[in-house]
Amino acid sequence: MDMLEDYLRAVSRLLPRAKREDIIAELRDEILTRIEAKESELGRPLTPDETEQVLRDFGHPIVVAARYRDGPQYSVGPALYPFWIFAVRLAVIIEIAISAIVFFGRIVGGANPAQAFGTALGSGLTGVMTLIGFATVAAWIIERKGISIDYFKTWRVRDLRFLDFPIWDWGDISESFDKWQKGAPYRAEARDYAYQGWTLRQSSAGRGVGAIVAGVVFILWWVGILSFGLKPIPVDYAGLHVDPGRLAQVDWPALKAALYWPVLAYFSAVVLFGAAVLTWPRGVRLRGVIDMAIGLSVLGLFSWVWTSSPVADAVRVDNVAQFFQRVHAFLLKPVPVPLELAVTTFLLLFAFGGACRALGGLWELITGAPRYPGD
């Protein structure tokens, strides 16, 4: 019975240590019973090949051991599968959009169209597989750790509009395009429940999902897991009618290295905010604290870029009058576009958004009242 012992030894390696001896004894009795029944049927001892077939019919050691393992026997369970497949579809849509941007961006940069298409396609497939992998790992952790997502139990009908975009298929897009060409109004029919147009209404679930998706995708790109086919290429500023000014001499790799951890922390906080919105939609004060942290980090990041970064001398203005002088000069001569002014404007808007977010978070923390109607 060396073959039986080898089989049971393989099974035992995969069993919980506390139950191993009892389970192996039970399996040995059951397999011996099957072997004896087979020998009685044939009227002779089994050959090694026949014994191996009995063991094969009993099951592979991995499958047999799994029957005695505690916990779920799947990566994505039936309760989470609809949400997982929705996340997969959303990931595909995001990657298609990013691949299109990469393709046209490389074309504008002077790349060969065939090479640009291949790069965009390759980065898109890699990105989809990576995002699906992360969605699967997230579902696996939720299943194994029993993490409670409050949104699954307390979702609201008014938050469901954020589902419109990800669940579109080619038929929806074609139908919408035909209606747009014909000038037909885009409204739901009473019987077919076609999609209605977007309304400018906040959705806490939509903000949560958007924050998580945007944050995760950016983090994966920032740390180098997703590349999107974006590689440094020589920029023909004159051909693009852009004047880089002193920004042309900036050491951009050194700037990214200096910003690496602050930016990573910022987008991690964005993901945390989205997770807080979904797991605890009514936790207004918690969202307020996270919003304050995000807003203050934006202001801190702006302060460093404005005063101490390698681009500070190129983008900083000493007063409001100097900023409007640059704007006036641009309006008088819009071409070539001054890149310094564009970056300055972006940084000022970035800081303004951070200040508004910090103040909004402070308001939620003090009052406990949500900033957005319907939250």
Summary of the structure (lengths in Angstrom):
residues: 375
radius of gyration: 29.8
end to end distance: 67.9
largest distance: 105.0
contacts: 1005
relative contact order: 0.07
helix: 70%
strand: 1%
